[in-house]
């Protein structure tokens, strides 16, 4: 994702470099992500920061929402690690919505300014396939979308979109 310099390794470890810094995040989320027929959406604002670690082979972010539509605050975090041999990123998620739980990872890779990552999880007792899609629009805006499949990937239901606007590097 980042523009390669002559001394930068171009094996994929820099794909998430664009996300380093602090971001304002607008959320549009299904009111019930475990219901593929839910037509109700909630919208709210948050702030996220990301920092790199392990020489670019990993990064950690923290998302904070001061007031959700239900009046509560919310905090989440991602851990991303790059597997050089496989050429894959793996992404784990944890949040105050499920204290003490680290979700199973999604894994995938980038193709230009678009990254697609897949995994499996159980949400409210339902087995789901999970897809994350990242799109970098420019140096200061990006989009992340999540979709679930309740039928082994035949159809996908989008249930969360985050629109990122950079606040600071």
GUBA-752910 format. One line per field, with one value per residue (C-alpha): x, y, z; chain; residue in one letter; residue number from 1. Coordinates in nm, 2 decimals. Layout:
N
x X | ...
y Y | ...
z Z | ...
ch A | ...
aa A | ...
i NUM | ...
//
This chain:
169
x 0.00 | 0.27 | 0.49 | 0.81 | 1.14 | 1.46 | 1.53 | 1.18 | 1.10 | 0.82 | 0.69 | 0.35 | 0.46 | 0.40 | 0.04 | -0.11 | 0.13 | -0.14 | -0.33 | -0.06 | -0.18 | -0.51 | -0.84 | -1.20 | -1.42 | -1.79 | -1.96 | -2.27 | -2.36 | -2.65 | -2.86 | -2.84 | -2.54 | -2.65 | -2.98 | -2.92 | -3.26 | -3.21 | -3.29 | -3.22 | -2.89 | -2.72 | -2.46 | -2.21 | -1.86 | -1.53 | -1.16 | -0.90 | -0.52 | -0.28 | 0.09 | 0.33 | 0.54 | 0.78 | 0.96 | 0.64 | 0.54 | 0.27 | 0.05 | -0.20 | -0.49 | -0.74 | -1.09 | -1.28 | -1.65 | -1.75 | -2.13 | -2.30 | -2.66 | -2.74 | -2.57 | -2.27 | -1.90 | -1.73 | -1.36 | -1.21 | -0.87 | -0.71 | -0.38 | -0.25 | 0.05 | 0.21 | 0.32 | 0.61 | 0.62 | 0.25 | 0.23 | -0.08 | -0.20 | -0.40 | -0.62 | -0.76 | -1.03 | -1.12 | -1.37 | -1.56 | -1.86 | -1.72 | -1.49 | -1.21 | -1.26 | -1.02 | -1.21 | -1.07 | -0.85 | -0.94 | -0.66 | -0.59 | -0.39 | -0.39 | -0.42 | -0.33 | -0.55 | -0.80 | -0.75 | -0.98 | -0.97 | -1.17 | -1.23 | -1.49 | -1.66 | -1.96 | -2.19 | -2.47 | -2.46 | -2.46 | -2.17 | -2.07 | -1.81 | -1.66 | -1.52 | -1.33 | -1.26 | -1.03 | -1.02 | -0.77 | -0.93 | -0.63 | -0.37 | -0.63 | -0.94 | -1.01 | -1.30 | -1.34 | -1.65 | -1.75 | -1.99 | -2.12 | -2.22 | -2.47 | -2.46 | -2.09 | -2.01 | -2.29 | -2.43 | -2.29 | -2.47 | -2.29 | -2.33 | -2.07 | -1.89 | -1.63 | -1.53 | -1.19 | -1.07 | -0.72 | -0.68 | -0.30 | 0.00
y 0.00 | 0.24 | 0.39 | 0.17 | 0.35 | 0.19 | 0.05 | -0.07 | -0.44 | -0.50 | -0.84 | -0.71 | -0.61 | -0.25 | -0.30 | -0.14 | 0.15 | 0.38 | 0.33 | 0.45 | 0.76 | 0.88 | 0.87 | 0.99 | 0.70 | 0.72 | 0.38 | 0.25 | -0.09 | -0.33 | -0.32 | -0.70 | -0.84 | -1.20 | -1.15 | -1.16 | -1.00 | -0.70 | -0.38 | -0.14 | 0.04 | 0.26 | 0.53 | 0.67 | 0.83 | 0.72 | 0.77 | 0.51 | 0.51 | 0.26 | 0.20 | -0.03 | -0.29 | -0.58 | -0.38 | -0.35 | -0.72 | -0.62 | -0.34 | -0.27 | -0.03 | 0.09 | 0.22 | 0.42 | 0.52 | 0.76 | 0.72 | 0.44 | 0.47 | 0.28 | 0.55 | 0.33 | 0.37 | 0.10 | 0.01 | -0.24 | -0.33 | -0.51 | -0.70 | -0.76 | -0.99 | -1.04 | -1.40 | -1.35 | -1.71 | -1.73 | -1.37 | -1.32 | -1.08 | -1.22 | -0.99 | -1.06 | -0.84 | -0.79 | -0.55 | -0.45 | -0.60 | -0.94 | -0.90 | -1.16 | -1.29 | -1.26 | -1.34 | -1.60 | -1.43 | -1.34 | -1.38 | -1.24 | -1.00 | -0.67 | -0.61 | -0.25 | -0.03 | -0.31 | -0.58 | -0.88 | -1.11 | -1.41 | -1.63 | -1.82 | -1.73 | -1.80 | -1.50 | -1.53 | -1.91 | -1.90 | -2.02 | -1.75 | -1.69 | -1.34 | -1.11 | -0.79 | -0.55 | -0.25 | 0.02 | 0.30 | 0.60 | 0.84 | 0.93 | 1.07 | 0.85 | 0.48 | 0.24 | -0.09 | -0.31 | -0.64 | -0.89 | -1.23 | -1.53 | -1.76 | -2.01 | -2.10 | -1.81 | -1.84 | -1.50 | -1.21 | -0.97 | -0.64 | -0.54 | -0.28 | 0.00 | 0.23 | 0.54 | 0.67 | 1.03 | 1.11 | 1.34 | 1.31 | 1.10
z 0.00 | 0.08 | -0.19 | -0.19 | -0.13 | -0.25 | 0.10 | 0.18 | 0.16 | -0.09 | 0.03 | 0.17 | 0.52 | 0.44 | 0.32 | 0.63 | 0.66 | 0.54 | 0.86 | 1.10 | 1.29 | 1.43 | 1.25 | 1.29 | 1.22 | 1.11 | 1.18 | 1.01 | 1.17 | 1.15 | 1.46 | 1.48 | 1.30 | 1.37 | 1.18 | 0.81 | 0.75 | 0.98 | 0.80 | 1.09 | 1.11 | 1.37 | 1.31 | 1.55 | 1.56 | 1.71 | 1.71 | 1.62 | 1.63 | 1.49 | 1.56 | 1.38 | 1.56 | 1.48 | 1.20 | 1.00 | 1.04 | 1.27 | 1.40 | 1.67 | 1.67 | 1.93 | 1.85 | 2.10 | 2.07 | 2.35 | 2.30 | 2.11 | 2.02 | 2.34 | 2.54 | 2.64 | 2.54 | 2.34 | 2.28 | 2.04 | 1.92 | 1.63 | 1.61 | 1.26 | 1.18 | 0.84 | 0.76 | 0.52 | 0.40 | 0.32 | 0.20 | 0.42 | 0.68 | 0.98 | 1.18 | 1.53 | 1.70 | 2.06 | 2.22 | 2.53 | 2.35 | 2.43 | 2.73 | 2.74 | 2.39 | 2.10 | 1.78 | 1.54 | 1.28 | 0.93 | 0.67 | 0.33 | 0.13 | -0.06 | -0.43 | -0.49 | -0.27 | -0.19 | 0.07 | 0.13 | 0.44 | 0.52 | 0.83 | 1.03 | 1.36 | 1.58 | 1.64 | 1.89 | 1.85 | 1.46 | 1.25 | 1.00 | 0.74 | 0.79 | 0.53 | 0.59 | 0.30 | 0.32 | 0.05 | 0.06 | -0.11 | -0.07 | 0.19 | 0.43 | 0.37 | 0.38 | 0.42 | 0.60 | 0.55 | 0.72 | 0.58 | 0.71 | 0.52 | 0.69 | 0.39 | 0.36 | 0.13 | -0.13 | -0.02 | 0.19 | 0.42 | 0.48 | 0.85 | 0.94 | 0.75 | 0.89 | 0.70 | 0.81 | 0.79 | 0.91 | 1.21 | 1.25 | 1.13
ch A | A | A | A | A | A | A | A | A | A | A | A | A | A | A | A | A | A | A | A | A | A | A | A | A | A | A | A | A | A | A | A | A | A | A | A | A | A | A | A | A | A | A | A | A | A | A | A | A | A | A | A | A | A | A | A | A | A | A | A | A | A | A | A | A | A | A | A | A | A | A | A | A | A | A | A | A | A | A | A | A | A | A | A | A | A | A | A | A | A | A | A | A | A | A | A | A | A | A | A | A | A | A | A | A | A | A | A | A | A | A | A | A | A | A | A | A | A | A | A | A | A | A | A | A | A | A | A | A | A | A | A | A | A | A | A | A | A | A | A | A | A | A | A | A | A | A | A | A | A | A | A | A | A | A | A | A | A | A | A | A | A | A | A | A | A | A | A | A
aa X | X | X | X | X | X | X | X | X | X | X | X | X | X | X | X | X | X | X | X | X | X | X | X | X | X | X | X | X | X | X | X | X | X | X | X | X | X | X | X | X | X | X | X | X | X | X | X | X | X | X | X | X | X | X | X | X | X | X | X | X | X | X | X | X | X | X | X | X | X | X | X | X | X | X | X | X | X | X | X | X | X | X | X | X | X | X | X | X | X | X | X | X | X | X | X | X | X | X | X | X | X | X | X | X | X | X | X | X | X | X | X | X | X | X | X | X | X | X | X | X | X | X | X | X | X | X | X | X | X | X | X | X | X | X | X | X | X | X | X | X | X | X | X | X | X | X | X | X | X | X | X | X | X | X | X | X | X | X | X | X | X | X | X | X | X | X | X | X
i 1 | 2 | 3 | 4 | 5 | 6 | 7 | 8 | 9 | 10 | 11 | 12 | 13 | 14 | 15 | 16 | 17 | 18 | 19 | 20 | 21 | 22 | 23 | 24 | 25 | 26 | 27 | 28 | 29 | 30 | 31 | 32 | 33 | 34 | 35 | 36 | 37 | 38 | 39 | 40 | 41 | 42 | 43 | 44 | 45 | 46 | 47 | 48 | 49 | 50 | 51 | 52 | 53 | 54 | 55 | 56 | 57 | 58 | 59 | 60 | 61 | 62 | 63 | 64 | 65 | 66 | 67 | 68 | 69 | 70 | 71 | 72 | 73 | 74 | 75 | 76 | 77 | 78 | 79 | 80 | 81 | 82 | 83 | 84 | 85 | 86 | 87 | 88 | 89 | 90 | 91 | 92 | 93 | 94 | 95 | 96 | 97 | 98 | 99 | 100 | 101 | 102 | 103 | 104 | 105 | 106 | 107 | 108 | 109 | 110 | 111 | 112 | 113 | 114 | 115 | 116 | 117 | 118 | 119 | 120 | 121 | 122 | 123 | 124 | 125 | 126 | 127 | 128 | 129 | 130 | 131 | 132 | 133 | 134 | 135 | 136 | 137 | 138 | 139 | 140 | 141 | 142 | 143 | 144 | 145 | 146 | 147 | 148 | 149 | 150 | 151 | 152 | 153 | 154 | 155 | 156 | 157 | 158 | 159 | 160 | 161 | 162 | 163 | 164 | 165 | 166 | 167 | 168 | 169
//
